[in-house]
Amino acid sequence: MKPIWHSLDVSLDQLNEWSAGTMAHYLGMEFTEIGPDCLRAMMPVDHRTIQPYGLLHGGASAALAETVGSVASSLVIDPQKSICVGLEINANHIKGVREGYVHALAKPLHLGATTHVWDIRITDDHHKLVCISRLTVAILPKRD
């Protein structure tokens, strides 16, 4: 399979360093795999990501989905010519999680010139489906 990425010169360490000082960093997200056509990240279920019932907050799941999908888009585009920004996200919360980690897998549904659409599946540590999300990303020309 031919990789979808603009450049193969990006490492997981670089992705995780780029998250410093962002919401992804604050919520404890960590990129864990760059596959030929997918990107994976994980996030802890802890005091930063739960709601008052002790369950993973749906907004934290959406933040994880948007992060992994947006970063995936940024790896597809030519960063010298374009930027990418989230345009629309939806999330269906399937199962509650109280502890451990959740793991997001982003795969492209569409990689066009002006939009990307990503399917993001979030699972728990036991590979049970927690959330299904779809993210649409706008590809915009970079301004000087």
SVG drawing of the C-alpha trace seen along z (x, -y; Angstrom):
<svg xmlns="http://www.w3.org/2000/svg" viewBox="-24 -37 36 44">
<polyline fill="none" stroke="black" stroke-width="0.4" points="0.0,0.0 1.3,-3.4 1.5,-5.8 -0.9,-8.8 1.5,-11.1 3.1,-14.1 6.4,-13.3 7.6,-10.2 10.0,-12.4 7.8,-12.8 8.3,-10.7 6.0,-10.0 8.4,-11.9 8.0,-15.0 4.2,-14.7 4.2,-14.5 6.6,-17.4 4.4,-19.6 1.5,-19.0 3.4,-20.8 1.3,-23.6 -1.9,-22.5 -5.1,-20.9 -3.8,-17.6 -0.9,-17.9 -3.1,-19.0 -5.4,-16.1 -2.5,-13.7 -2.9,-12.6 0.0,-10.7 0.5,-9.7 1.4,-6.0 1.5,-4.9 1.9,-6.3 0.7,-3.6 0.7,-3.9 -2.9,-5.1 -3.7,-5.7 -2.7,-7.6 -3.2,-6.4 -3.2,-8.3 -4.3,-7.5 -5.6,-9.5 -5.9,-8.6 -9.2,-8.4 -8.5,-10.4 -9.3,-13.6 -8.7,-15.6 -11.0,-13.7 -14.0,-12.5 -17.3,-14.0 -19.0,-14.2 -20.3,-10.6 -16.7,-9.3 -17.1,-8.4 -15.1,-9.6 -16.4,-13.0 -17.9,-13.0 -16.1,-16.3 -12.8,-14.6 -13.6,-11.9 -14.4,-14.6 -11.2,-16.4 -9.2,-13.2 -11.0,-12.5 -10.5,-16.1 -6.8,-16.0 -5.9,-12.7 -7.9,-13.6 -6.6,-17.1 -3.0,-16.0 -3.5,-13.3 -4.7,-15.9 -1.7,-18.1 0.6,-15.1 -1.2,-14.7 -1.0,-18.3 2.1,-20.2 2.7,-22.5 4.5,-25.0 1.3,-25.6 -1.7,-24.8 -3.1,-24.6 -5.9,-22.5 -8.6,-23.3 -11.6,-21.4 -14.8,-22.2 -17.3,-19.7 -17.2,-16.9 -19.7,-14.4 -19.3,-11.8 -21.5,-8.9 -20.7,-7.8 -21.2,-4.0 -19.8,-2.8 -18.7,-4.5 -15.2,-4.2 -14.1,-4.8 -10.3,-4.0 -7.3,-3.2 -6.8,-4.7 -8.8,-5.2 -7.2,-4.7 -8.2,-6.6 -7.6,-5.3 -8.0,-7.8 -8.4,-6.5 -9.3,-8.7 -12.7,-8.4 -11.9,-11.2 -8.7,-13.1 -9.6,-15.9 -8.0,-19.1 -10.2,-21.3 -11.5,-18.8 -10.5,-15.7 -13.0,-13.4 -11.7,-11.1 -13.3,-8.1 -12.1,-8.0 -12.8,-4.9 -12.1,-5.2 -11.7,-2.0 -10.9,-1.1 -7.9,0.9 -10.0,4.1 -10.6,3.1 -14.3,2.4 -15.8,-0.4 -16.3,-3.6 -17.0,-6.3 -17.3,-6.6 -16.5,-10.0 -16.4,-11.6 -14.3,-14.7 -14.3,-17.0 -11.2,-19.1 -11.0,-22.2 -7.7,-22.6 -6.9,-26.2 -4.2,-28.0 -1.4,-29.2 -1.3,-33.0 2.0,-34.9"/>
</svg>
